[in-house]
Amino acid sequence: MVIPSRNGRHLLAAQLPAIAAELEPLAAEIVIVDNGSEDGTAEWLRGAWPQALVELSPEPLSFARAVNRGIARARFCHICLLNNDMAIAPGFFRELERPFARVPDLFCATAQIRFPEGVRRQETGKAVMAQTSPEDFPIRCDEPFPGEDGSYVLYGSGGCSLYDAARLRALGAVDEAYAPAYVEDLDLGYRAWQRGWPTVYVAGAVVEHRHRATTSRYFTEPQLEQILETNHLRFLARAVADPRLFRRLWSQALDRLRLLAGRSPAARHALRKAAGIALGGGPADPPEYSEELFLALTNGDVAVFPGQARAGEPAVLQAGQLDTPPPEVLAKYVEVVLVRAASDLALRAAQEWTGRKWKVG
């Protein structure tokens, strides 16, 4: 596993005992990227955690550059990226490993994210690309339904996900164009889907996120909003391959920024940068798997629920409203896949991926 940390000795001290206990029965390693720290992190790690591999950068790096340093040192077939402000629950690594034995060509298994009591839940792990109004940021985290587990999501959070190491390296690891942080995990998951390598949400792998325990010390809230808006445009320009899809998503993004520009300095900044970002060009190679299909699969219109039957075929059910299936349905099938009514592309994608997973026509 790889943990980037900048002046986060106190966070590591709270985090590492649980991580070490969970990893003890596994063949595993801990790689900590000491990212320009001035709090004696490296020296403390050598004394308190000599079993950890320390990758030292005297100067602070972007998130992408920091984790790529750690990825380069990792030696196992799976790599977990974990932020230093994530506290893991028991069974975290085992739960993240399980889908790799069930889901063909799986790229990433991502955890369920919770927040401390009294803090609004800003992330859940169930990441979708969808808007309910023109002013909404196009990427959001939906609240999972009770019992939902294994649903296909657009990407895994770069702060609490397990990746197939060979596929991660085949993609060139994390794109370092996204600096200093934000959207690099979206880009990574999107590029994997383009090759037909999915990401799934894992309900049983739980972390508590002490949100922005590092970034908020170095950037103001307006600066973080500006970074997010600009990097989202950069993602569209760099990752989306289909020309028609790019034009649609780019137009939607610019229309949204124009709506917000009157009250948002971050939106105005992104609009000023937009032309230069678009001229930077997109991916050189066409996708191997339909972008429209995987976006339909990961827009919140499909939900997966493990059933209680030990054998048999899964069901793909079309429903007017997504919700936890009734007990009698869960008892009958190995897995239940619900698709929102009138979502033809999502139904097609769900049928395809369910067939791949369970080897049925």
matplotlib code that plots the C-alpha trace (Angstrom):
import matplotlib.pyplot as plt

x = [0.0, 1.1, 0.4, 1.4, 2.0, 3.0, 3.7, 1.3, 3.2, 0.3, -2.1, 0.2, 0.7, -3.1, -3.5, -0.6, -1.4, -4.8, -3.2, -0.3, -2.8, -4.9, -1.9, -0.2, -1.8, -1.3, 1.6, 1.9, 4.1, 3.6, 5.2, 5.0, 5.9, 7.2, 6.2, 8.3, 7.5, 9.1, 7.8, 10.4, 8.1, 10.9, 13.0, 10.0, 9.1, 12.6, 12.4, 8.7, 7.9, 11.1, 9.1, 7.7, 9.4, 10.0, 10.1, 11.5, 10.9, 12.6, 10.3, 6.5, 5.0, 1.6, -0.6, -0.1, 3.6, 3.8, 1.8, 3.6, 6.8, 5.2, 3.7, 7.2, 8.4, 5.5, 6.2, 2.9, 0.1, -2.3, -1.7, -3.8, -3.7, -4.6, -4.6, -3.1, -6.4, -8.3, -9.0, -9.7, -12.3, -11.6, -11.6, -10.8, -8.1, -9.8, -13.1, -11.3, -9.5, -12.7, -14.1, -10.9, -11.8, -15.3, -15.3, -13.6, -10.8, -11.4, -9.2, -10.2, -12.2, -13.1, -14.2, -17.2, -16.4, -17.8, -17.2, -16.8, -20.1, -21.5, -19.7, -21.7, -21.0, -19.4, -18.1, -19.5, -17.5, -20.4, -19.1, -21.3, -21.4, -24.8, -26.4, -29.8, -29.5, -27.4, -25.4, -24.4, -20.8, -21.1, -19.4, -21.1, -21.2, -24.6, -25.8, -25.7, -28.9, -29.0, -27.5, -25.9, -22.5, -20.5, -22.1, -20.1, -18.8, -16.9, -13.7, -12.3, -11.2, -7.5, -7.5, -9.0, -8.9, -7.2, -5.9, -4.6, -0.9, -0.3, -3.3, -2.3, 1.1, -0.2, -2.1, 1.1, -0.1, -1.6, -1.6, 0.7, -1.0, -3.5, -1.7, -1.6, -4.5, -8.1, -9.6, -6.6, -8.6, -11.5, -9.1, -7.6, -10.9, -12.1, -9.1, -9.4, -13.0, -12.0, -10.0, -12.9, -11.4, -14.2, -14.2, -16.7, -17.9, -17.3, -19.6, -17.8, -14.4, -15.1, -12.9, -13.6, -12.3, -10.9, -11.6, -8.8, -6.6, -3.6, -4.9, -6.7, -3.4, -1.8, -4.7, -7.7, -11.3, -11.4, -8.1, -9.3, -12.5, -10.4, -8.2, -11.2, -13.0, -9.9, -8.8, -12.3, -11.9, -8.5, -10.0, -12.5, -9.9, -7.3, -9.5, -12.7, -12.0, -15.3, -15.5, -19.3, -19.2, -16.5, -18.4, -21.5, -19.6, -17.4, -20.5, -22.3, -19.2, -18.8, -22.5, -22.4, -19.3, -21.1, -24.1, -21.8, -19.4, -21.4, -20.8, -17.9, -14.3, -13.3, -15.8, -14.5, -10.9, -11.8, -13.5, -10.4, -8.3, -10.8, -9.6, -6.0, -6.9, -9.0, -6.2, -3.9, -5.6, -7.1, -6.2, -4.3, -5.9, -9.5, -11.2, -11.6, -14.9, -17.8, -17.6, -21.4, -22.0, -19.8, -21.1, -24.6, -23.6, -22.0, -24.5, -26.5, -29.1, -27.7, -27.4, -26.0, -27.2, -25.7, -28.4, -28.8, -29.0, -25.8, -26.3, -28.3, -28.4, -28.4, -31.4, -31.4, -34.6, -35.9, -37.6, -39.2, -37.3, -34.1, -34.3, -33.2, -34.9, -37.5, -36.2, -38.0, -36.2, -32.8, -33.5, -34.0, -30.9, -27.1, -27.2, -29.8, -29.0, -31.6, -31.8, -33.8, -36.7, -36.4, -32.6, -32.0, -28.2, -27.8, -29.9, -27.8, -24.5, -25.8, -26.8, -23.4, -21.4, -23.7, -23.2, -19.4, -19.4, -21.5, -20.7, -24.2, -25.7]
y = [0.0, 3.6, 6.5, 10.0, 12.3, 15.9, 17.1, 14.3, 12.6, 13.0, 11.5, 8.6, 7.9, 7.6, 5.6, 3.1, 0.8, -0.3, -0.7, -2.8, -5.1, -5.5, -6.3, -8.7, -11.9, -10.7, -10.6, -6.9, -3.8, -0.2, 2.5, 6.0, 8.9, 11.6, 14.5, 17.6, 17.2, 19.5, 17.7, 14.9, 12.3, 10.3, 10.2, 9.2, 6.4, 5.0, 4.7, 3.8, 2.0, 0.5, -2.1, 0.7, 1.7, 5.4, 7.3, 10.7, 13.9, 16.9, 19.2, 18.9, 17.2, 17.2, 14.3, 12.5, 12.8, 11.7, 8.6, 7.7, 7.7, 5.2, 3.1, 2.8, 1.2, -1.1, -4.8, -6.6, -7.5, -5.0, -1.5, 0.3, 4.1, 5.5, 9.1, 9.8, 11.2, 7.9, 5.7, 2.1, -0.2, -3.9, -6.1, -3.2, -4.9, -8.3, -6.6, -4.7, -7.9, -10.0, -8.4, -9.1, -12.8, -12.2, -9.2, -9.9, -7.4, -5.4, -2.4, -0.9, -1.7, 1.4, 1.8, 3.2, 6.6, 7.8, 11.0, 11.8, 12.2, 15.6, 16.2, 16.2, 13.2, 14.8, 11.5, 8.0, 5.9, 5.6, 8.0, 8.8, 11.3, 13.0, 16.4, 17.2, 20.8, 22.8, 24.4, 21.0, 19.9, 16.9, 14.4, 13.5, 10.7, 9.1, 7.7, 3.9, 2.0, -0.4, -3.7, -2.2, -3.7, -4.2, -1.5, -0.2, 3.3, 5.7, 5.8, 4.9, 7.6, 8.0, 8.1, 4.7, 2.3, -1.0, -1.2, -4.0, -3.1, -4.3, -2.4, 0.7, 0.6, -0.1, 3.2, 5.0, 5.3, 8.6, 11.5, 14.1, 16.9, 17.3, 19.5, 20.1, 17.7, 16.7, 14.9, 12.7, 9.7, 10.4, 10.6, 7.3, 5.4, 6.9, 5.8, 2.3, 2.1, 3.0, -0.2, -2.2, -2.3, -1.5, -0.1, -1.3, 0.1, -2.1, -1.5, -3.7, -1.8, 1.2, 4.3, 7.4, 10.5, 13.4, 15.6, 17.7, 17.3, 18.0, 20.2, 22.6, 23.5, 24.7, 26.0, 28.2, 27.1, 29.4, 28.1, 24.5, 25.3, 26.9, 23.9, 21.6, 23.5, 23.9, 20.3, 19.1, 20.9, 19.4, 16.0, 16.5, 17.6, 15.0, 11.9, 12.0, 10.4, 10.4, 13.7, 14.0, 13.1, 15.6, 18.4, 17.6, 17.4, 20.4, 22.5, 21.4, 22.3, 25.8, 26.5, 25.6, 27.8, 30.7, 30.3, 30.4, 33.1, 36.0, 34.7, 32.3, 33.5, 29.8, 29.6, 32.8, 31.5, 28.2, 30.0, 32.1, 28.9, 26.9, 27.7, 26.9, 23.7, 22.6, 23.3, 21.0, 18.1, 14.8, 11.1, 9.8, 6.3, 5.5, 3.7, 0.0, 0.1, 2.5, 5.7, 6.2, 2.7, 3.0, 6.5, 5.1, 2.2, 4.7, 7.6, 6.4, 4.4, 1.0, -0.6, -4.0, -6.0, -9.4, -12.0, -14.8, -17.8, -19.9, -20.9, -19.8, -17.0, -13.3, -11.1, -7.9, -6.1, -2.9, -0.7, 2.7, 3.7, 2.3, 0.9, -2.1, -5.2, -7.0, -10.0, -12.6, -11.3, -11.3, -14.8, -16.2, -14.9, -14.8, -11.1, -8.6, -5.7, -2.9, -0.5, 2.7, 2.6, 4.3, 4.0, 1.9, 2.4, 1.6, -1.6, -2.7, -2.0, -3.7, -6.8, -7.0, -6.6, -9.0, -11.6, -11.1, -11.5, -14.6, -16.0, -16.1, -14.9]
z = [0.0, -0.6, 1.8, 0.8, 3.8, 4.1, 7.7, 8.8, 11.5, 13.9, 11.4, 10.7, 14.4, 14.7, 11.5, 11.3, 14.3, 12.7, 9.3, 10.6, 12.5, 9.4, 7.2, 9.6, 8.2, 4.6, 2.2, 2.1, 2.6, 3.6, 1.4, 2.9, 0.7, 3.0, 0.8, 1.8, 5.5, 8.1, 11.1, 11.4, 9.7, 8.1, 11.3, 13.4, 10.9, 11.0, 14.7, 15.3, 12.1, 10.7, 8.7, 6.5, 3.3, 3.2, -0.1, 0.7, -1.3, 0.2, -1.7, -1.6, -4.7, -6.2, -5.0, -8.4, -8.4, -4.7, -5.1, -8.4, -6.4, -4.1, -6.9, -8.5, -5.3, -4.7, -5.2, -4.9, -7.4, -5.8, -4.7, -2.1, -2.2, 1.2, 2.4, 5.8, 7.0, 6.5, 9.5, 8.4, 9.9, 10.6, 7.5, 5.2, 3.1, 2.9, 1.8, -1.0, -2.2, -2.6, -5.8, -7.7, -7.6, -9.0, -11.4, -14.7, -15.6, -12.4, -12.2, -8.8, -5.7, -3.7, -0.1, 1.6, 3.0, 6.2, 8.2, 11.9, 13.8, 13.2, 10.0, 6.7, 4.6, 1.5, 0.0, 0.1, -2.4, -4.8, -7.4, -10.4, -13.2, -13.2, -12.6, -11.2, -12.1, -14.6, -11.7, -10.1, -10.3, -12.7, -10.5, -7.2, -4.6, -4.1, -0.8, -1.2, -0.6, 2.3, 1.2, -2.0, -2.7, -5.8, -7.9, -10.8, -10.2, -12.4, -10.4, -7.0, -4.5, -4.7, -0.9, -0.2, -3.1, -4.1, -7.7, -9.9, -10.1, -13.6, -15.0, -13.0, -14.5, -18.0, -17.7, -16.8, -13.2, -12.1, -14.6, -13.2, -15.2, -12.3, -9.9, -7.0, -6.4, -7.3, -10.3, -10.9, -9.5, -11.8, -14.8, -13.7, -13.4, -16.7, -18.6, -17.1, -18.2, -21.7, -21.7, -20.3, -16.8, -14.3, -10.8, -8.1, -4.8, -1.8, 1.1, 3.6, 3.3, 5.5, 6.2, 8.2, 6.4, 8.4, 5.4, 3.9, 7.0, 4.7, 1.8, 4.0, 5.8, 2.5, 0.4, 1.2, 0.4, -2.7, -3.9, -3.6, -5.5, -8.3, -8.5, -8.7, -11.4, -13.6, -13.2, -14.2, -17.5, -17.8, -17.3, -20.1, -22.5, -21.7, -21.1, -23.2, -26.6, -28.5, -30.3, -29.9, -26.3, -25.7, -27.3, -25.3, -21.9, -22.7, -23.6, -20.5, -18.4, -19.9, -19.6, -15.9, -15.3, -17.0, -14.8, -11.7, -12.9, -11.4, -7.9, -8.2, -8.7, -9.2, -12.2, -13.7, -13.4, -15.0, -17.9, -18.5, -18.7, -20.8, -24.3, -23.5, -21.8, -24.8, -27.2, -25.2, -27.0, -25.8, -25.8, -28.8, -28.8, -29.3, -26.4, -26.4, -24.6, -25.3, -23.2, -23.5, -22.2, -19.1, -18.4, -18.4, -16.1, -13.7, -13.6, -10.7, -12.7, -11.8, -8.3, -7.4, -4.4, -3.3, -2.9, -0.4, -2.8, -2.9, -6.5, -9.5, -12.0, -11.0, -12.0, -13.9, -12.9, -14.4, -11.8, -11.8, -8.7, -7.3, -3.8, -1.7, -3.2, -1.0, 1.0, -1.1, -4.2, -2.5, -1.2, -4.7, -6.5, -6.1, -7.1, -8.0, -10.4, -10.5, -13.4, -13.3, -15.7, -19.1, -19.0, -22.0, -22.2, -18.5, -18.9, -21.9, -20.0, -16.8, -18.8, -20.5, -17.2, -15.3, -18.1, -18.0, -14.2, -14.0, -17.5, -18.7, -22.0]

ax = plt.figure().add_subplot(projection="3d")
ax.plot(x, y, z, "-o")
ax.set_aspect("equal")
plt.show()
